[in-house]
């Protein structure tokens, strides 16, 4: 990919348990880019709500998404490149994050409910309980072609997933 066409940010999206944080960290390390986890932008009230098994409403999400979009704009404005792990389950949420920028790309981590449920069952110490997985899948709107997203299967080792992302986006490490 020509330097001018390299995105300033990649948003690694998918349901809870798809591996967003793990893949974003590995991808940012491979590319030499900054890594940001959208979970750190949640206000305490959102974390508390999810910890009790309650799904977030759109009213809960809008300020969170705006804060992430502001961080992407800040990093891109400083000519930094970043990989952001964020669920971004609905098109409207991705529209807030990307807000028309051609230099922000979406990477959708795609996997079966069974595979992700098994991963969630094995995960310890995360605020998102496995019981909310069905809610995540009900909310999920798969990215459409006009979003310029790439879709990557999560049924592989992390390095293979990162290889697939780099290949699809034609990126080279810094």
Short mmCIF file of the C-alpha atoms (twelve columns), coordinates in Angstrom:
data_MODEL
# 
_entry.id   MODEL 
# 
loop_
_atom_site.group_PDB 
_atom_site.id 
_atom_site.type_symbol 
_atom_site.label_atom_id 
_atom_site.label_alt_id 
_atom_site.label_comp_id 
_atom_site.label_asym_id 
_atom_site.label_seq_id 
_atom_site.Cartn_x 
_atom_site.Cartn_y 
_atom_site.Cartn_z 
_atom_site.pdbx_PDB_model_num 
ATOM 1   C CA . UNK A 1   0.000   0.000   0.000  1 
ATOM 2   C CA . UNK A 2   1.370   3.406   -0.902 1 
ATOM 3   C CA . UNK A 3   2.280   5.561   2.086  1 
ATOM 4   C CA . UNK A 4   -0.481  8.042   1.194  1 
ATOM 5   C CA . UNK A 5   -3.070  5.231   1.248  1 
ATOM 6   C CA . UNK A 6   -2.036  3.785   4.617  1 
ATOM 7   C CA . UNK A 7   -4.829  4.359   7.116  1 
ATOM 8   C CA . UNK A 8   -4.092  6.408   10.216 1 
ATOM 9   C CA . UNK A 9   -6.297  4.074   12.268 1 
ATOM 10  C CA . UNK A 10  -7.676  0.566   12.152 1 
ATOM 11  C CA . UNK A 11  -10.722 -0.296  14.241 1 
ATOM 12  C CA . UNK A 12  -10.666 -3.979  15.167 1 
ATOM 13  C CA . UNK A 13  -14.313 -4.859  15.825 1 
ATOM 14  C CA . UNK A 14  -16.426 -7.831  16.823 1 
ATOM 15  C CA . UNK A 15  -18.463 -9.287  19.638 1 
ATOM 16  C CA . UNK A 16  -17.062 -9.752  23.127 1 
ATOM 17  C CA . UNK A 17  -14.689 -12.723 23.116 1 
ATOM 18  C CA . UNK A 18  -13.759 -12.420 19.429 1 
ATOM 19  C CA . UNK A 19  -10.209 -11.433 20.399 1 
ATOM 20  C CA . UNK A 20  -10.308 -7.703  19.667 1 
ATOM 21  C CA . UNK A 21  -7.793  -6.681  22.325 1 
ATOM 22  C CA . UNK A 22  -5.431  -9.593  21.635 1 
ATOM 23  C CA . UNK A 23  -5.501  -9.092  17.864 1 
ATOM 24  C CA . UNK A 24  -5.229  -5.286  18.137 1 
ATOM 25  C CA . UNK A 25  -2.169  -5.602  20.401 1 
ATOM 26  C CA . UNK A 26  -0.490  -8.116  18.072 1 
ATOM 27  C CA . UNK A 27  -1.362  -6.072  14.970 1 
ATOM 28  C CA . UNK A 28  -0.088  -2.821  16.491 1 
ATOM 29  C CA . UNK A 29  3.145   -4.563  17.524 1 
ATOM 30  C CA . UNK A 30  3.573   -5.960  13.996 1 
ATOM 31  C CA . UNK A 31  2.961   -2.573  12.363 1 
ATOM 32  C CA . UNK A 32  4.772   -0.452  14.952 1 
ATOM 33  C CA . UNK A 33  1.555   1.534   15.600 1 
ATOM 34  C CA . UNK A 34  -0.032  2.639   18.872 1 
ATOM 35  C CA . UNK A 35  -2.709  0.442   20.394 1 
ATOM 36  C CA . UNK A 36  -5.828  1.683   22.167 1 
ATOM 37  C CA . UNK A 37  -8.520  -0.441  23.786 1 
ATOM 38  C CA . UNK A 38  -11.978 1.128   23.649 1 
ATOM 39  C CA . UNK A 39  -12.834 -0.506  26.974 1 
ATOM 40  C CA . UNK A 40  -10.702 2.105   28.722 1 
ATOM 41  C CA . UNK A 41  -13.025 4.834   27.392 1 
ATOM 42  C CA . UNK A 42  -16.107 3.415   29.126 1 
ATOM 43  C CA . UNK A 43  -17.361 5.519   32.022 1 
ATOM 44  C CA . UNK A 44  -17.587 3.661   35.336 1 
ATOM 45  C CA . UNK A 45  -21.381 3.551   35.014 1 
ATOM 46  C CA . UNK A 46  -21.122 1.486   31.793 1 
ATOM 47  C CA . UNK A 47  -18.661 -0.966  33.353 1 
ATOM 48  C CA . UNK A 48  -20.881 -1.324  36.431 1 
ATOM 49  C CA . UNK A 49  -23.931 -1.954  34.251 1 
ATOM 50  C CA . UNK A 50  -22.220 -4.613  32.136 1 
ATOM 51  C CA . UNK A 51  -20.710 -6.245  35.235 1 
ATOM 52  C CA . UNK A 52  -24.235 -6.930  36.503 1 
ATOM 53  C CA . UNK A 53  -25.194 -8.563  33.203 1 
ATOM 54  C CA . UNK A 54  -27.157 -5.633  31.778 1 
ATOM 55  C CA . UNK A 55  -26.546 -4.756  28.137 1 
ATOM 56  C CA . UNK A 56  -25.757 -1.133  27.366 1 
ATOM 57  C CA . UNK A 57  -28.324 1.052   25.657 1 
ATOM 58  C CA . UNK A 58  -27.523 3.409   22.822 1 
ATOM 59  C CA . UNK A 59  -27.762 6.285   25.309 1 
ATOM 60  C CA . UNK A 60  -24.956 4.583   27.263 1 
ATOM 61  C CA . UNK A 61  -22.881 4.089   24.123 1 
ATOM 62  C CA . UNK A 62  -22.994 7.470   22.335 1 
ATOM 63  C CA . UNK A 63  -20.654 9.366   24.736 1 
ATOM 64  C CA . UNK A 64  -18.305 6.376   24.806 1 
ATOM 65  C CA . UNK A 65  -18.156 6.183   21.007 1 
ATOM 66  C CA . UNK A 66  -17.638 9.942   20.706 1 
ATOM 67  C CA . UNK A 67  -14.704 9.752   23.137 1 
ATOM 68  C CA . UNK A 68  -13.099 7.014   21.023 1 
ATOM 69  C CA . UNK A 69  -13.694 8.993   17.801 1 
ATOM 70  C CA . UNK A 70  -12.099 12.049  19.427 1 
ATOM 71  C CA . UNK A 71  -9.039  9.956   20.355 1 
ATOM 72  C CA . UNK A 72  -8.747  8.645   16.790 1 
ATOM 73  C CA . UNK A 73  -8.987  12.219  15.464 1 
ATOM 74  C CA . UNK A 74  -6.359  13.375  17.971 1 
ATOM 75  C CA . UNK A 75  -3.904  10.602  17.075 1 
ATOM 76  C CA . UNK A 76  -4.433  11.030  13.335 1 
ATOM 77  C CA . UNK A 77  -4.078  14.808  13.705 1 
ATOM 78  C CA . UNK A 78  -0.701  14.218  15.342 1 
ATOM 79  C CA . UNK A 79  0.273   11.996  12.396 1 
ATOM 80  C CA . UNK A 80  0.299   8.917   14.586 1 
ATOM 81  C CA . UNK A 81  -1.104  5.584   13.514 1 
ATOM 82  C CA . UNK A 82  -3.243  3.488   15.821 1 
ATOM 83  C CA . UNK A 83  -5.048  0.189   16.107 1 
ATOM 84  C CA . UNK A 84  -8.208  0.506   18.207 1 
ATOM 85  C CA . UNK A 85  -10.010 -2.498  19.680 1 
ATOM 86  C CA . UNK A 86  -13.722 -1.645  19.840 1 
ATOM 87  C CA . UNK A 87  -16.879 -3.759  19.589 1 
ATOM 88  C CA . UNK A 88  -18.491 -1.298  17.094 1 
ATOM 89  C CA . UNK A 89  -21.319 -3.788  16.623 1 
ATOM 90  C CA . UNK A 90  -23.775 -1.594  14.728 1 
ATOM 91  C CA . UNK A 91  -23.317 0.451   11.571 1 
ATOM 92  C CA . UNK A 92  -24.422 3.584   13.441 1 
ATOM 93  C CA . UNK A 93  -21.621 3.040   15.983 1 
ATOM 94  C CA . UNK A 94  -19.021 2.596   13.230 1 
ATOM 95  C CA . UNK A 95  -20.340 5.740   11.540 1 
ATOM 96  C CA . UNK A 96  -19.625 7.697   14.758 1 
ATOM 97  C CA . UNK A 97  -16.112 6.251   14.945 1 
ATOM 98  C CA . UNK A 98  -15.190 6.726   11.285 1 
ATOM 99  C CA . UNK A 99  -17.431 9.776   10.619 1 
ATOM 100 C CA . UNK A 100 -16.608 9.905   6.932  1 
ATOM 101 C CA . UNK A 101 -12.827 9.600   7.248  1 
ATOM 102 C CA . UNK A 102 -11.231 7.684   4.390  1 
ATOM 103 C CA . UNK A 103 -8.104  7.083   6.483  1 
ATOM 104 C CA . UNK A 104 -9.850  4.949   9.140  1 
ATOM 105 C CA . UNK A 105 -10.528 1.298   8.261  1 
ATOM 106 C CA . UNK A 106 -12.650 -1.381  9.925  1 
ATOM 107 C CA . UNK A 107 -11.370 -4.913  10.600 1 
ATOM 108 C CA . UNK A 108 -14.196 -7.315  11.486 1 
ATOM 109 C CA . UNK A 109 -13.203 -10.359 13.552 1 
ATOM 110 C CA . UNK A 110 -15.701 -12.999 12.499 1 
ATOM 111 C CA . UNK A 111 -16.356 -16.213 14.390 1 
ATOM 112 C CA . UNK A 112 -19.096 -18.636 15.302 1 
ATOM 113 C CA . UNK A 113 -21.161 -18.232 18.438 1 
ATOM 114 C CA . UNK A 114 -19.884 -21.626 19.655 1 
ATOM 115 C CA . UNK A 115 -16.196 -20.694 19.308 1 
ATOM 116 C CA . UNK A 116 -16.693 -17.328 20.999 1 
ATOM 117 C CA . UNK A 117 -18.806 -18.828 23.800 1 
ATOM 118 C CA . UNK A 118 -15.996 -21.294 24.539 1 
ATOM 119 C CA . UNK A 119 -13.473 -18.440 24.675 1 
ATOM 120 C CA . UNK A 120 -15.690 -16.401 27.000 1 
ATOM 121 C CA . UNK A 121 -16.187 -19.388 29.305 1 
ATOM 122 C CA . UNK A 122 -12.398 -19.703 29.643 1 
ATOM 123 C CA . UNK A 123 -11.795 -15.972 30.200 1 
ATOM 124 C CA . UNK A 124 -11.245 -14.762 33.752 1 
ATOM 125 C CA . UNK A 125 -11.395 -11.308 35.261 1 
ATOM 126 C CA . UNK A 126 -13.210 -9.452  32.482 1 
ATOM 127 C CA . UNK A 127 -16.211 -7.225  33.194 1 
ATOM 128 C CA . UNK A 128 -18.262 -8.614  30.297 1 
ATOM 129 C CA . UNK A 129 -20.040 -11.759 31.521 1 
ATOM 130 C CA . UNK A 130 -20.546 -14.668 29.076 1 
ATOM 131 C CA . UNK A 131 -24.310 -14.282 29.524 1 
ATOM 132 C CA . UNK A 132 -24.289 -11.141 27.376 1 
ATOM 133 C CA . UNK A 133 -22.991 -12.980 24.292 1 
ATOM 134 C CA . UNK A 134 -26.479 -13.536 22.849 1 
ATOM 135 C CA . UNK A 135 -27.169 -9.815  23.261 1 
ATOM 136 C CA . UNK A 136 -23.933 -9.052  21.393 1 
ATOM 137 C CA . UNK A 137 -24.907 -11.299 18.469 1 
ATOM 138 C CA . UNK A 138 -28.423 -9.796  18.355 1 
ATOM 139 C CA . UNK A 139 -26.889 -6.303  18.178 1 
ATOM 140 C CA . UNK A 140 -24.217 -7.203  15.598 1 
ATOM 141 C CA . UNK A 141 -24.663 -5.703  12.154 1 
ATOM 142 C CA . UNK A 142 -21.967 -7.181  9.964  1 
ATOM 143 C CA . UNK A 143 -20.043 -4.517  8.027  1 
ATOM 144 C CA . UNK A 144 -21.246 -3.993  4.481  1 
ATOM 145 C CA . UNK A 145 -19.145 -3.530  1.342  1 
ATOM 146 C CA . UNK A 146 -19.630 0.244   1.324  1 
ATOM 147 C CA . UNK A 147 -17.841 0.480   4.695  1 
ATOM 148 C CA . UNK A 148 -14.559 -0.700  3.153  1 
ATOM 149 C CA . UNK A 149 -14.119 -3.210  5.971  1 
ATOM 150 C CA . UNK A 150 -12.058 -6.360  5.852  1 
ATOM 151 C CA . UNK A 151 -13.422 -9.548  7.427  1 
ATOM 152 C CA . UNK A 152 -11.062 -11.992 9.100  1 
ATOM 153 C CA . UNK A 153 -11.895 -15.414 10.516 1 
ATOM 154 C CA . UNK A 154 -10.887 -15.809 14.160 1 
ATOM 155 C CA . UNK A 155 -10.646 -19.590 13.826 1 
ATOM 156 C CA . UNK A 156 -6.851  -19.397 13.595 1 
ATOM 157 C CA . UNK A 157 -3.810  -18.522 15.682 1 
ATOM 158 C CA . UNK A 158 -3.318  -14.819 16.471 1 
ATOM 159 C CA . UNK A 159 -0.280  -14.554 14.181 1 
ATOM 160 C CA . UNK A 160 -2.278  -16.025 11.281 1 
ATOM 161 C CA . UNK A 161 -5.137  -13.587 11.947 1 
ATOM 162 C CA . UNK A 162 -2.682  -10.672 11.923 1 
ATOM 163 C CA . UNK A 163 -1.080  -12.015 8.720  1 
ATOM 164 C CA . UNK A 164 -4.526  -12.075 7.087  1 
ATOM 165 C CA . UNK A 165 -5.283  -8.481  8.139  1 
ATOM 166 C CA . UNK A 166 -1.912  -7.211  6.907  1 
ATOM 167 C CA . UNK A 167 -2.361  -9.093  3.615  1 
ATOM 168 C CA . UNK A 168 -5.926  -7.847  3.014  1 
ATOM 169 C CA . UNK A 169 -5.030  -4.228  3.784  1 
ATOM 170 C CA . UNK A 170 -1.672  -4.471  1.990  1 
ATOM 171 C CA . UNK A 171 0.127   -3.012  4.997  1 
ATOM 172 C CA . UNK A 172 3.806   -3.226  5.764  1 
ATOM 173 C CA . UNK A 173 5.394   -2.829  9.200  1 
ATOM 174 C CA . UNK A 174 6.904   0.567   10.037 1 
# 
